[in-house]
């Protein structure tokens, strides 16, 4: 069964760091809109994998743009991660299963269309529909009628979700297939954004120049080069942009972006490359920040490959985990901007939110002798050599992949046991994964959609879940997830999800590597730079001058 339900407890996240710097000199880009700032900033970016439809974007680069041009019913506080009302006037329920949602009046899209209850209902029906092939369709899976609109097999027998009903221009109801007490806390995720009528009446034109209801509008996009966004002066929200716009410049190598930052050709770099961490403090001083984020890096496995889906392969995967010297790699490669992972979630959740420090146990401890023993007992590395596949276009993966392989090679006493297997671009890398063409482990990372433990487990490991790239499947895990989702007691839900995480551990469904900090460096033209708990720059807060 598809991933159809979500977690049931209050959203939790650690505070993201807010860094203030003195406003420096320097010239600006073209002015764009007036807003509350009169200059445009330039920032590093990468071409998104998919068209910028809210229900079809599940990767970081596309998410950055959608976070600038859309606002939904809820919004996650950029400092605390708490889910707060944005376009929602109220979301009420008497039974935690049927919700009445009132949409604030006075909101419009940037093309002048009013945002109404129908704007949400039409968008969610579009996102859920099988025929539209949206990557985030499963986010609507807990709404009544999803099995008709998006069946696991065969053709859909309905075009709209029976659980969605428009009451009036600014009110709609949502009926779920089971109790889900904190359903509202998920509604800040971009898949739930509203869509204007223009999206449906001229879809091709909308895709060429997406129209949203957020603080920025897209003025132009040249694939492989740049996207220009400008402040929308009529934006009705409280979080208006404090600059005139953002030029997102495409880079295939973050080292080049960093060099351009130092040369004054770029204003903002997020995800400072590993090669620059040793000198970033000298280069940028207080124009650099590193702060915990809801991100974990792992090694995933192709369970559709028979060699990795044998009873012995579980021992091999555990052995590989124990062959990796996480402490050394995070110190030498990442200059302690990563923390060795001891579970499959993130410390930003906190203990009450489901983070369980040490849940991985000995399987995440560096023990080369035990690692070699387990790999041999499991039948050895499938194919005789471990090839870790990664995308080579960011300039930051080769170093740690090589370090992981060196660690594995040292444990096995064979300098050819593990090698890196680079793929040219992120898009090519993701396409290979999507086509089930991996023959060995591949780099995987998860940036939370919303700060709930469920989001670190169900999308990645539930049978046929949309981001279960390795196609791992375990009935016990699925049953525990279903049981956790049905809880109305937050504490009990967390306990059940942690039991499900224990199944992931016992099978080493993926090898947890490290928790990732968000990082950013900026020019002396900028001030008020911060990263949210998702490690994304809060563009609308940045001042230029």
Number of C-alpha atoms within 10 A of each C-alpha: 11 18 23 21 25 26 28 29 25 19 21 22 26 20 19 23 20 15 14 14 14 13 15 13 12 12 12 15 14 13 17 20 20 17 21 14 19 20 23 26 26 22 23 25 26 24 21 21 18 15 13 19 23 26 26 21 21 22 14 18 18 21 21 18 19 23 22 23 22 22 23 23 28 24 22 24 17 22 17 17 23 22 24 16 21 20 23 20 15 16 18 13 13 8 11 17 18 21 22 18 22 22 24 18 14 11 19 18 24 22 12 11 16 17 24 25 22 22 19 22 23 19 22 25 20 22 26 29 23 22 13 14 14 21 19 21 24 23 23 25 22 22 24 18 23 28 21 18 23 28 17 14 7 8 12 16 12 16 17 20 26 17 16 23 17 18 14 11 15 18 20 21 20 20 20 23 18 17 19 23 24 18 20 22 25 26 23 23 23 25 29 23 26 26 28 26 18 15 17 14 10 10 13 12 13 18 13 13 15 23 22 28 30 26 29 31 28 23 14 15 17 11 12 14 13 20 20 19 25 25 31 23 17 17 20 15 15 8 12 19 27 21 27 28 33 26 24 24 21 20 19 19 16 25 19 15 26 25 13 16 21 16 11 15 14 21 26 27 24 23 19 22 22 21 16 18 18 13 10 19 14 10 14 16 11 16 21 23 23 22 21 25 28 28 23 26 22 19 20 27 26 23 22 16 17 11 17 21 15 15 12 17 24 19 23 26 27 25 31 31 27 27 29 27 22 23 17 16 23 21 14 14 19 23 15 17 19 25 20 22 26 23 26 29 29 31 24 25 21 16 13 14 24 25 21 19 16 13 17 21 11 13 24 26 20 21 18 23 13 17 26 23 16 22 23 16 14 20 16 19 21 18 11 11 13 22 21 23 25 22 21 18 20 20 16 21 18 19 16 17 23 16 21 24 24 21 24 28 21 18 25 21 12 11 14 15 18 23 20 20 19 18 16 14 15 19 16 13 21 16 13 13 16 13 9 16 13 22 20 23 23 25 18 19 16 23 22 21 18 24 27 28 28 28 18 24 22 28 22 23 27 26 19 19 20 21 17 17 24 25 21 22 17 15 11 13 23 20 14 20 27 21 15 27 25 19 20 17 12 18 15 15 25 25 16 21 25 25 17 26 28 17 18 23 21 13 17 23 25 25 29 26 29 24 28 28 23 27 23 22 25 24 25 20 21 23 20 18 24 27 26 24 31 24 26 22 22 19 24 20 17 21 22 26 19
